[in-house]
Amino acid sequence: MKQHQLKKYLEEALLRDEKDLSFDDALHNYYTTIILKSFGHNQHIEVQPSRHAILHGGDYNYATKTNSIKIILMMDYLAEVMENIYQEKTRKVSAEDEERRN
């Protein structure tokens, strides 16, 4: 998935409610401004963990307990959000199918 597609997908998944600032808003902001932050080789890495710096070999010091816990918790939460969206869409399709049959 390309970065612009990932950002759009996360926006749809996390910014579904237009209420006050929520955990989903904060997670979306963290992911798009920290995790997906661009970097330049041989330059100081401003934020950690930076997906681009790690995957392109620019950050060798990312493997810390703190970064690991951040990523594990974030991915666990995102997996739960995605599962909830999947369940919601499945229920909606099932209800539409039932309505068409009646």
MIDRENKOL-100260 format. One record per atom (N, C-alpha, C): x, y, z; residue in three letters; atom name; residue number from 1. Coordinates in pm, 1 decimal, always signed. Layout:
# residues N
X:Y:Z:ala:CA:NUM
...
***
This chain:
# residues 102
+84.8:-116.8:+0.0:met:N:1
+0.0:+0.0:+0.0:met:CA:1
+89.6:+123.5:+0.0:met:C:1
+61.7:+215.4:-88.6:lys:N:2
+140.1:+337.9:-97.0:lys:CA:2
+106.0:+430.2:+19.9:lys:C:2
+199.7:+521.8:+53.2:gln:N:3
+183.2:+607.3:+170.3:gln:CA:3
+55.6:+689.8:+164.0:gln:C:3
+22.2:+747.0:+49.2:his:N:4
-99.1:+829.7:+41.6:his:CA:4
-224.0:+743.5:+61.0:his:C:4
-220.0:+617.6:+16.1:gln:N:5
-332.8:+526.4:+37.5:gln:CA:5
-344.9:+491.2:+185.4:gln:C:5
-229.9:+466.4:+249.2:leu:N:6
-230.0:+433.8:+391.7:leu:CA:6
-284.7:+549.9:+472.9:leu:C:6
-242.0:+670.1:+441.5:lys:N:7
-291.3:+787.3:+514.4:lys:CA:7
-442.3:+801.4:+498.5:lys:C:7
-492.3:+780.8:+377.2:lys:N:8
-636.6:+790.8:+351.8:lys:CA:8
-710.8:+682.2:+429.2:lys:C:8
-659.5:+561.4:+427.1:tyr:N:9
-722.3:+450.2:+497.8:tyr:CA:9
-726.8:+476.4:+648.0:tyr:C:9
-616.3:+523.8:+704.1:leu:N:10
-612.9:+555.6:+847.6:leu:CA:10
-709.3:+669.1:+880.7:leu:C:10
-717.4:+766.4:+791.4:glu:N:11
-811.0:+876.9:+813.0:glu:CA:11
-954.2:+825.7:+819.5:glu:C:11
-989.6:+737.8:+726.3:glu:N:12
-1124.6:+682.1:+724.9:glu:CA:12
-1150.2:+595.4:+847.6:glu:C:12
-1048.7:+521.0:+890.4:ala:N:13
-1065.8:+431.0:+1003.9:ala:CA:13
-1069.3:+504.0:+1137.4:ala:C:13
-984.1:+603.8:+1152.7:leu:N:14
-967.7:+667.3:+1283.2:leu:CA:14
-1045.4:+797.1:+1300.3:leu:C:14
-1073.1:+865.9:+1193.2:leu:N:15
-1138.7:+996.5:+1204.9:leu:CA:15
-1284.1:+987.6:+1161.5:leu:C:15
-1352.2:+885.0:+1207.3:arg:N:16
-1490.9:+861.6:+1169.7:arg:CA:16
-1586.2:+946.2:+1252.5:arg:C:16
-1546.3:+981.5:+1371.8:asp:N:17
-1629.6:+1061.5:+1461.5:asp:CA:17
-1584.2:+1205.8:+1455.5:asp:C:17
-1676.3:+1296.7:+1449.6:glu:N:18
-1639.0:+1437.7:+1444.5:glu:CA:18
-1665.2:+1505.8:+1579.1:glu:C:18
-1654.3:+1429.1:+1684.4:lys:N:19
-1674.1:+1483.9:+1818.9:lys:CA:19
-1544.0:+1549.0:+1865.1:lys:C:19
-1533.3:+1569.7:+1995.3:asp:N:20
-1412.6:+1627.6:+2052.5:asp:CA:20
-1291.6:+1540.3:+2021.5:asp:C:20
-1173.3:+1595.4:+2044.9:leu:N:21
-1049.8:+1523.2:+2024.3:leu:CA:21
-1056.4:+1389.6:+2097.3:leu:C:21
-1026.6:+1283.9:+2026.2:ser:N:22
-1034.7:+1150.7:+2084.7:ser:CA:22
-900.4:+1080.7:+2073.3:ser:C:22
-894.4:+961.2:+2130.3:phe:N:23
-774.5:+879.3:+2118.8:phe:CA:23
-746.2:+849.3:+1972.0:phe:C:23
-851.2:+822.9:+1894.2:asp:N:24
-834.2:+795.7:+1752.2:asp:CA:24
-771.2:+914.6:+1680.4:asp:C:24
-814.1:+1035.4:+1713.5:asp:N:25
-754.8:+1156.0:+1654.8:asp:CA:25
-606.1:+1164.1:+1689.8:asp:C:25
-576.0:+1140.2:+1815.8:ala:N:26
-436.7:+1147.5:+1861.0:ala:CA:26
-352.1:+1039.8:+1793.2:ala:C:26
-406.1:+919.3:+1779.2:leu:N:27
-332.5:+811.5:+1714.3:leu:CA:27
-310.7:+843.1:+1566.8:leu:C:27
-412.5:+894.6:+1500.6:his:N:28
-397.9:+932.6:+1360.2:his:CA:28
-288.6:+1038.7:+1345.6:his:C:28
-290.5:+1138.3:+1430.9:asn:N:29
-189.6:+1243.0:+1427.5:asn:CA:29
-50.0:+1185.7:+1452.9:asn:C:29
-36.8:+1099.3:+1552.0:tyr:N:30
+92.2:+1037.1:+1584.4:tyr:CA:30
+143.5:+956.4:+1465.7:tyr:C:30
+56.8:+876.0:+1406.0:tyr:N:31
+98.8:+789.3:+1296.6:tyr:CA:31
+142.1:+870.9:+1175.6:tyr:C:31
+64.2:+972.0:+1141.1:thr:N:32
+95.8:+1047.6:+1019.7:thr:CA:32
+210.3:+1147.6:+1038.3:thr:C:32
+230.5:+1197.9:+1159.5:thr:N:33
+336.5:+1297.4:+1179.1:thr:CA:33
+465.5:+1240.0:+1236.3:thr:C:33
+457.7:+1125.9:+1304.1:ile:N:34
+578.0:+1065.2:+1362.3:ile:CA:34
+620.3:+941.6:+1282.5:ile:C:34
+534.2:+842.4:+1277.6:ile:N:35
+568.5:+716.2:+1212.3:ile:CA:35
+600.1:+738.1:+1063.8:ile:C:35
+520.6:+816.4:+993.9:leu:N:36
+538.3:+836.1:+850.4:leu:CA:36
+623.3:+958.3:+815.8:leu:C:36
+692.2:+1014.1:+913.7:lys:N:37
+777.5:+1132.1:+891.2:lys:CA:37
+890.4:+1096.4:+795.4:lys:C:37
+909.7:+1179.7:+694.2:ser:N:38
+1018.6:+1154.8:+599.2:ser:CA:38
+1152.4:+1190.7:+663.9:ser:C:38
+1258.4:+1145.4:+601.7:phe:N:39
+1391.1:+1174.5:+654.5:phe:CA:39
+1488.5:+1182.6:+538.2:phe:C:39
+1604.9:+1236.2:+563.4:gly:N:40
+1710.8:+1240.0:+463.6:gly:CA:40
+1829.9:+1161.2:+515.6:gly:C:40
+1892.4:+1085.0:+427.3:his:N:41
+2011.8:+1010.6:+468.8:his:CA:41
+2118.5:+1107.3:+517.4:his:C:41
+2194.3:+1063.6:+617.0:asn:N:42
+2302.3:+1142.1:+677.3:asn:CA:42
+2253.2:+1269.7:+743.6:asn:C:42
+2125.3:+1271.9:+780.7:gln:N:43
+2070.5:+1384.9:+854.4:gln:CA:43
+2017.6:+1335.5:+987.9:gln:C:43
+2008.4:+1427.3:+1081.6:his:N:44
+1954.9:+1393.2:+1214.0:his:CA:44
+1809.5:+1347.4:+1199.7:his:C:44
+1776.2:+1236.1:+1265.0:ile:N:45
+1639.5:+1185.2:+1262.6:ile:CA:45
+1563.3:+1256.4:+1374.1:ile:C:45
+1464.2:+1334.8:+1332.7:glu:N:46
+1393.3:+1421.5:+1426.9:glu:CA:46
+1303.0:+1346.3:+1522.9:glu:C:46
+1239.3:+1240.4:+1475.3:val:N:47
+1141.2:+1168.9:+1557.4:val:CA:47
+1168.0:+1019.7:+1552.2:val:C:47
+1125.6:+950.8:+1656.8:gln:N:48
+1135.6:+805.1:+1660.6:gln:CA:48
+1005.8:+748.9:+1712.3:gln:C:48
+962.0:+638.8:+1663.7:pro:N:49
+1019.5:+563.6:+1552.3:pro:CA:49
+969.5:+617.0:+1418.4:pro:C:49
+1058.5:+634.6:+1324.8:ser:N:50
+1024.8:+680.1:+1190.0:ser:CA:50
+1029.2:+560.1:+1096.5:ser:C:50
+915.1:+524.3:+1041.5:arg:N:51
+906.7:+409.1:+952.4:arg:CA:51
+1006.9:+421.0:+838.0:arg:C:51
+1013.0:+538.5:+776.9:his:N:52
+1101.2:+558.2:+661.9:his:CA:52
+1248.3:+544.1:+701.2:his:C:52
+1286.4:+604.1:+811.9:ala:N:53
+1425.5:+595.6:+855.4:ala:CA:53
+1463.9:+451.1:+888.0:ala:C:53
+1374.3:+376.5:+948.2:ile:N:54
+1402.4:+236.5:+982.7:ile:CA:54
+1412.3:+151.8:+856.2:ile:C:54
+1310.6:+159.0:+770.1:leu:N:55
+1306.5:+72.8:+652.1:leu:CA:55
+1412.5:+106.7:+548.1:leu:C:55
+1458.1:+230.6:+545.2:his:N:56
+1558.9:+269.7:+447.0:his:CA:56
+1699.7:+272.0:+507.0:his:C:56
+1714.4:+215.1:+625.9:gly:N:57
+1847.1:+199.9:+685.3:gly:CA:57
+1907.1:+324.4:+745.2:gly:C:57
+1826.7:+424.6:+770.9:gly:N:58
+1879.3:+548.6:+827.5:gly:CA:58
+1880.9:+552.0:+979.2:gly:C:58
+1807.0:+463.6:+1042.9:asp:N:59
+1798.9:+462.4:+1189.2:asp:CA:59
+1837.4:+324.9:+1240.6:asp:C:59
+1951.3:+320.1:+1309.0:tyr:N:60
+1998.7:+194.2:+1365.8:tyr:CA:60
+1966.8:+183.5:+1514.6:tyr:C:60
+1915.2:+289.1:+1572.7:asn:N:61
+1891.5:+291.7:+1717.6:asn:CA:61
+1743.9:+286.4:+1754.8:asn:C:61
+1662.4:+231.0:+1667.4:tyr:N:62
+1518.7:+228.8:+1692.1:tyr:CA:62
+1473.7:+115.5:+1783.7:tyr:C:62
+1556.6:+12.5:+1797.5:ala:N:63
+1515.8:-107.8:+1871.1:ala:CA:63
+1529.3:-87.8:+2021.5:ala:C:63
+1436.2:-10.2:+2078.0:thr:N:64
+1434.3:+11.7:+2222.6:thr:CA:64
+1305.0:-46.4:+2279.2:thr:C:64
+1304.0:-70.5:+2406.9:lys:N:65
+1181.8:-120.5:+2471.3:lys:CA:65
+1067.1:-21.6:+2453.7:lys:C:65
+1096.8:+106.4:+2469.1:thr:N:66
+993.0:+208.8:+2457.4:thr:CA:66
+931.4:+209.0:+2317.8:thr:C:66
+1014.4:+209.6:+2213.7:asn:N:67
+961.9:+207.5:+2077.3:asn:CA:67
+884.6:+79.2:+2049.8:asn:C:67
+935.3:-32.5:+2099.3:ser:N:68
+866.5:-160.1:+2078.9:ser:CA:68
+727.6:-159.0:+2141.4:ser:C:68
+718.3:-109.9:+2262.5:ile:N:69
+588.8:-104.4:+2331.0:ile:CA:69
+493.4:-9.9:+2257.8:ile:C:69
+544.4:+105.3:+2214.7:lys:N:70
+461.1:+200.4:+2139.9:lys:CA:70
+401.1:+134.3:+2016.2:lys:C:70
+485.0:+67.1:+1938.8:ile:N:71
+440.0:+7.1:+1813.7:ile:CA:71
+346.8:-110.3:+1838.5:ile:C:71
+378.9:-194.8:+1936.6:ile:N:72
+291.5:-309.2:+1967.1:ile:CA:72
+153.6:-261.4:+2008.3:ile:C:72
+147.4:-164.4:+2097.3:leu:N:73
+18.2:-113.1:+2143.3:leu:CA:73
-58.5:-44.8:+2030.7:leu:C:73
+11.9:+31.7:+1947.7:met:N:74
-54.1:+99.4:+1837.8:met:CA:74
-108.9:-2.2:+1736.7:met:C:74
-30.0:-101.4:+1701.6:met:N:75
-74.6:-200.7:+1604.3:met:CA:75
-189.8:-284.8:+1660.5:met:C:75
-186.0:-315.5:+1788.5:asp:N:76
-295.4:-389.0:+1850.8:asp:CA:76
-425.1:-308.5:+1843.7:asp:C:76
-415.4:-181.1:+1874.4:tyr:N:77
-534.0:-96.1:+1868.7:tyr:CA:77
-585.5:-83.0:+1725.6:tyr:C:77
-493.9:-62.1:+1629.4:leu:N:78
-535.3:-51.3:+1489.5:leu:CA:78
-600.9:-180.0:+1440.7:leu:C:78
-548.6:-294.2:+1483.3:ala:N:79
-609.3:-422.2:+1444.9:ala:CA:79
-751.6:-431.8:+1499.6:ala:C:79
-772.0:-385.7:+1621.2:glu:N:80
-906.5:-386.9:+1680.4:glu:CA:80
-1000.4:-292.5:+1605.3:glu:C:80
-952.0:-174.3:+1571.6:val:N:81
-1032.4:-78.1:+1495.9:val:CA:81
-1072.0:-137.5:+1361.3:val:C:81
-975.8:-198.0:+1292.6:met:N:82
-1003.8:-257.7:+1161.7:met:CA:82
-1103.4:-372.5:+1173.5:met:C:82
-1090.8:-453.5:+1277.0:glu:N:83
-1185.6:-563.6:+1298.7:glu:CA:83
-1325.6:-508.7:+1323.6:glu:C:83
-1335.3:-402.9:+1401.5:asn:N:84
-1466.7:-341.7:+1426.7:asn:CA:84
-1528.1:-287.6:+1298.6:asn:C:84
-1446.9:-225.2:+1214.2:ile:N:85
-1496.5:-173.5:+1086.6:ile:CA:85
-1543.2:-289.2:+998.9:ile:C:85
-1464.7:-396.0:+994.6:tyr:N:86
-1502.0:-513.5:+915.9:tyr:CA:86
-1635.3:-570.7:+964.7:tyr:C:86
-1650.3:-584.9:+1095.3:gln:N:87
-1774.3:-638.4:+1152.2:gln:CA:87
-1892.4:-546.8:+1120.0:gln:C:87
-1871.0:-416.8:+1130.2:glu:N:88
-1976.4:-318.7:+1100.9:glu:CA:88
-2019.9:-328.8:+954.4:glu:C:88
-1922.8:-337.4:+863.3:lys:N:89
-1955.2:-348.5:+721.0:lys:CA:89
-2024.0:-480.9:+690.8:lys:C:89
-1981.2:-587.9:+755.8:thr:N:90
-2043.2:-718.9:+735.5:thr:CA:90
-2188.4:-716.7:+780.4:thr:C:90
-2214.6:-656.0:+896.0:arg:N:91
-2352.7:-645.1:+945.1:arg:CA:91
-2437.6:-562.0:+848.8:arg:C:91
-2380.6:-454.5:+798.5:lys:N:92
-2453.5:-367.5:+706.5:lys:CA:92
-2488.3:-441.7:+577.8:lys:C:92
-2394.2:-514.4:+522.0:val:N:93
-2418.7:-590.0:+399.0:val:CA:93
-2522.3:-699.0:+424.5:val:C:93
-2512.1:-766.5:+537.4:ser:N:94
-2609.4:-870.3:+572.2:ser:CA:94
-2749.7:-811.8:+585.6:ser:C:94
-2760.1:-695.7:+648.7:ala:N:95
-2890.2:-630.7:+664.4:ala:CA:95
-2946.2:-588.8:+529.1:ala:C:95
-2861.1:-537.9:+441.4:glu:N:96
-2906.3:-499.1:+307.2:glu:CA:96
-2951.2:-621.6:+227.9:glu:C:96
-2877.6:-730.8:+238.6:asp:N:97
-2915.7:-855.0:+170.5:asp:CA:97
-3050.0:-905.6:+222.5:asp:C:97
-3067.7:-900.7:+353.2:glu:N:98
-3194.1:-945.2:+414.3:glu:CA:98
-3310.7:-858.5:+369.0:glu:C:98
-3284.9:-728.2:+360.5:glu:N:99
-3388.0:-634.9:+316.5:glu:CA:99
-3428.2:-662.3:+170.8:glu:C:99
-3331.8:-690.9:+85.8:arg:N:100
-3361.2:-720.8:-54.8:arg:CA:100
-3442.0:-849.9:-69.9:arg:C:100
-3414.8:-947.9:+15.4:arg:N:101
-3486.4:-1075.9:+9.1:arg:CA:101
-3632.1:-1062.2:+51.9:arg:C:101
-3658.8:-964.1:+137.5:asn:N:102
-3795.7:-945.1:+188.0:asn:CA:102
-3871.3:-855.1:+100.8:asn:C:102
***
